[in-house]
Amino acid sequence: MSNSRLKFPQPSKNIFITAIMLFLTACTTPLPQQPVVEQLLQDKNERAAQLAQLTSWTIKGKIAFIEGDDKQSANLYWQQDNNTLQLKLTSFLGVNVLTLSSANEQHVLTANGKTYTDDNLEDLLNQVSAIRLPVKALSYWLKGLKAQTEDVVLYSQTTQLPETLNAWVNHTYWHIDYQQYNLVNNYRLANKISIKHRDLTIKIAIHHWDID
C-alpha cells in the first residue's frame, strides 16, 4: 500500500465564490446550547457505568487536523453499533475525503478514489491516508471514557465530568481536552473536544449526538 498523504479536494475557480460562502456558513454552524451547570452534575462513577453501556450512537459534526502550518478540515459522520463502525469525512462541498467501514476486525477504507482492506485498523489508516487517528481509542474518548486501564481522567470539581484525559496508544501519548458538554437523552456528552499528540492537534465539534 502507498503512503501518500490524504488529499482534501479543492474547489475549482468557477465555483470559488460559492465554495467560500458555503464554507463560511458551515464554520458558523452553532453547537447545541450548553445546559446550566446543575443539569450537567453527575457522579463520575455513575456516569462511567452509564456510558459503558452506550454502544450504539451516531455523531455529526466537523473535524480539523492541525500540524504546524498545515490545516485541513472536514465534515464528520461517525456511526457506532457495538463493534461495527461507519466513519465518513467529506469536504465542505460534500466531496468524499475518506470512508471507513469496520466489522468483525475487518476494515475497508476508501480514500483518494481507491479502496483498501486490512485487519489492522491503525496500520490501514497510517499507510493509506497518513492520518494519525486512533479510531478504536477515539470511540471511548468521544464519550469521555478510558480506552486503556492505564489512562488517566481528571474531572471538573464543579460538574464531576471529565475535563482532561491522558492516554497511551501503542506506547505513544495523547492528551484530550473536553471543552464543552451537552445533555443528550440524560447522557452527559462532550460536543467540543481537542486532542493533542506530538505536533498534531485534532479539533472536533459535534453538532448532533444520536443515541440508539
N, C-alpha and C positions, 0 to 999 in steps of 0.2 A: 504493500500500500504506500502511496505517496505521502509525503509530509508537507504538502503545500498548505499555505495559510488559507483559512476560510475567507471567502470573498463576500463582502456585503455589497449587493448590487447598487449601482449609481444611476440616477435618472438621466435621461438624455436631455439635450439642450432645449428641444422643443416643448418639454413638459417641466422645465426647471422651475418656473414661477409657480405652477400648480403644486409641484412637489414641495416647495418651500412653505406654501400656505398650509398644506396637509400636515407637514412636519410640525409647524408652529402650533396648529390645533391639537395634534397628538400630544405634544410636550406639555400643553396646558391642561390636559385632562385631569381633573381633580381626583385625589384619593378620597375614599369614603370618609365622612366626617368622624373625627375621633370622639369616642364616648367620654363622659366625665369619669374622673378617677374612681369614684365609688362603684361604677358599673364594671370596671376592669379588675377590681380586687378579687383575688382568688389565691387560696393556699397553694404554694408551689408543688407540694406532693400530690394534692388533689388534681391540679392541672396536668401534671406529668402523666398520672394514671389515666385521666380522661383522654388526653391526646394520643397516648399509646394505643388506644382502641380505635382511633380515627385512621382508617387505612384506605378510604375511598374519598377522593376530593379532586377538585379542579381549580386551577388558578389562571387568571388572565391579567396581564399587565405589561410591563416593559422591563428590559434588562439592558444594562450598559457594561461594557468591558473597557477599562481604562488602564493603559500600560504606557507610562511615560507620556509622550506626545500623541500616542495612538489611541483614539477613542472611537468605539463602534457601539451602536445601539440597535435594538430590535424589539419588535413586539414579542411577548412571551405567552405561550399557551402550554400548560402542563396538566395532564390528566393522569392521576394515580389511582389504580384499583388493585389493592394488595400489592403483589409483585409485578403487576402489569403496568407499563408506563408508555404514555404518548407525550412526546415533547416536540414543540414546534417553535422555531424562531423565524419571523418574517420581517422584511423591511417595512418602513412606514408606508410604502406604496403597495404592500401586500405580496411582494415577491418573496418566494421561499428562500430562506437562507440555510436552514438546517431542519431536518425532520428525523426524529429518533423514536424507534419502537422497540420495546423490550418486553419479553415474556419468557418465563422458564429458562432464564440465564442465556437466552439467545437475543442478540441485539442487531438491529438493522438501522443503518444510518444513511441518509441521503443528503448530500451536500455538493454544491457546485455541479449539479446535474448528474452525479454519479451515485451509485448505491453500493454500500459495503456491509459485510456481516462479520461478526466476531462473537466469541463467548466471553471476552473480557471488555467490559464497557469502557473503563478509563483508557485502556490502550487504544481502543477504537477511536474515541474522541481525540486523543492526543495525536495519533498517526494521521487521521484523515483531516481533521479540522484545525489542529493546533490550538484548540480551545482548552484551557485548563479549568474544567468544571467537574468537580467530584459529584456526579449526579446521585449516586447511591446515598452518600452522606448528606447531600443537599435535601433529599426527601425528608430527612429528620430535621435538619437545621431550619427549614422553612416553617416548621411547627414549633421551633424553639426547644427541640429535644436533642439529647446527646445521640450521636451515631456510634460512639465507642465508649466503653465504661471509663476510660481514662480522660475523656473530655471533661472540661470544667465550665460550669454555668455560674454566672454571677447575676443576682436578682436585684430588682428595684426594691428599695426599702419602702416605697410608697404603695406599689401595686402587687409586689411579690412575683411580677412577671420577669422573664429573662431579659437582662439588659445586654449582656455580652456572653459569648460562648467561645472558649478557646479549644480548638480541636486539632487532631492529628489524623492525616490521611496518608497512608504509605510512608509514615515516619516524617512527613512534612507538616509544617504548622500553618493553620488557618485561623483567622480571627473574625468573628461575626458580631456585628452591632445591630441590635434591634431598636429602631429609631421611632417607630410608631405602631400602635396596636388598634385593632377594631374588634367589636363584639359580633361574632357570626354564629347564629343558632346556638347561643350560650357557650361558644368556644372563644377564648381569647387568642386571636391570631394576628401575627405581625403583617402589616401591609407596606412597611418601608424597612429595607434591610440593606446593610453594607457589609461586604465580605472582602477581607484583605489577605493576600498570600504573596509574600515577597514583594515584587514590584507591580503586582496586579491588584486592581480594585474592581470588584463587581458590585454594581448597584441594582437593586431590584425594587420596583414599585408595583405593588399588587393592587389592581383596581377592583378585582372581584374574586372572592372565595366562594366556591360552590361545594357544599357539604352534602354527600350522599347518605 
